[in-house]
Amino acid sequence: MALAAARLLDTCSPRRPRLVAHRCGAGEAPENTIESVRYCLELKVPLLQLDVMHTKDHKVILFHDVPLERNMEKLMGVTGQIHDFNYDELPPFKQLLQPNAFCPEDAFPVAVKELKVSLFEDACRLLAGTGVLDFLERLFLVKGLIMVMPSCLIILDPDQPTVIGMC
């Protein structure tokens, strides 16, 4: 654990740029997807911020949605809440995603190659052993998500810090 703390401090030290891929590179890659994790790894981004939610059947997925943003509508073309759908029932992403509110006004739409919503477990597999730090925001924290998260996080290197924030 000391190694993990040292790596976290080194990443946050004033000597290094503080580069964080918010929503895992939203605006340059489809936000909160395996596709965006790969993109950030190619760019060697040292810190990824991912949003996780769970479906009705308790699959932990990469997704950011709050009623104000209506991301299901923006990203998939349907209304509703993630927790009302089983994973296999989730609609696919649109093939072109409009930039979110955090992107510059002149940002171009982002093409999506992998239309299926990404599982958090798959993101953990990609990040394992890379040395990339991840910061997770759990949206709508509920017992079901708390019960499933440890089995996903165990995939990651135990010396790789994971910071978890709750909304």
N, C-alpha and C positions, 0 to 999 in steps of 0.2 A: 504494500500500500504506500510505502514511503516513495517508491519509484513513481507511482501514479501521481502523488502530490507534487513531486519535483517536476514531472513533465507538465502538469497543469500550471504550476508557477512559471516555468520556463516559457510556456506558450503565452502567458499573460504578462511577461516581463516587458519593461519599457524598451528593451533592445530589439524586440521583434514587432513587426506590424500586427495590429489586432484585426485580422481578417476573419470575418464570420459570414458563413453562407446562410443568411436568414431564409427560413422556409426551404432550406437546402438549395439555395441558388435561384429562387423565384425570379422571374423576369429574364433569366438567361437559359433556364431549363425548366421543364414542367415542375412546379413546386411540390415538395414533399412526395417524391416518387423515387423508385429505384433508378430510373433514368437520371434524375438529378443527383443522386448519391454518386453514381458513376462519373457524371460530369465534374462534380466537385473533387473526386479522387484524382481524375485526370489533371485538374488544375492544381492539385496539391494544396487545397484549402485546409488549414490546420484545425478549424472548428466549424462543425455543422450544427445548425439549429433545426431540429425536426419537431413537427407537431404530431402527436399520436392521439387516436381516439379508438373506441371499440365499437364493433357492430353488434347487432342484436344477438348473434351467436357467439359473442365474446372473442372475435378475431381482433387483434390489435393491428391497426392500419396506420399508414402515414396519411394524415389528412388534417386540415385546419378548417373548422367551420363553427361559426357562432351565428345565431339568428340574424344579427345585424348584417353580416357579410353575405349570407346566402350563397356560400361557395358551391354547394351542390347544384344550385341553379346555374351559376356562372361557369363551373367547370364541367358539368355533366348534362346540363339542360333539363334537369328535373327539380321539383321542389320536394322538401322533406328534410328529415334529420338522419344522419348516419346511423344512430342507434336504433332506428326503426327498420333497418334493412339487415338481413343476413348477408354475409360476405359475398356469396355466390349470386345474390340478387342485386348487388350494387350495379348501377348502370356504368358503362364505360365513360372515360373522359372524352370530351370533344377533341377533334384532331388539331385544333388551333385554340390555344388558351390566351385570353386577353390578359395583359399584365395586371397585377393586383395594385392596390392603392399605395404600396411602398415603392413601386417602380417609378422612374421618371415619366412625365406626361407623354414624351415622344417615344416611349418604348414600343417595340414591335411585338405583335403576337408571337407566342412560342409554339412551335410545332411539337406534337406529341407522337412518339412512336409506339410506346407501350400503353395501351388504352386501359388496361385493368388497374384498379386501385392496388397500391403496393402494400404488402404485409410488412410490419415492423421487423418480424423475424428474419425476413430476407435482407432487410437493410443491415441488421446486426451481422449477418453472415458476410456481407460485403465489407463492412467496417472492421471486422475482427482481424487483429494483427496489423492494421495499417498505421497505427499510431495517431490516427485522426481522433480528436476529441469530439464527443457529441453532447449536445445540450437538448434535452427533451422537454417539451411542454406537453403536459397531459391536460387535455381539455375535457371538461365535464368529468372530473375525478369521481369514480364510483367503485364500489367494492369489486365488481367484475374485472375492471382494468387493473386494480391493485393485485388481484389474484393471478393474472396472466403475465404481467410484466416480468417477474423474476425468471420465468422460463425463457423469455426472449433475451433478457440481458445476460444470462449465463453463457450465451454464445460468444459474447465479447470477451476479449482478453481481460483477465482479472486485474491486470496492471494498467488497463486503459480506463481513465476516469470517465464517468458518465455523470453529468449534472442533470438533475430532474427538477423542473419547476412546475408548479401547479396553478392552474387558472380556475 
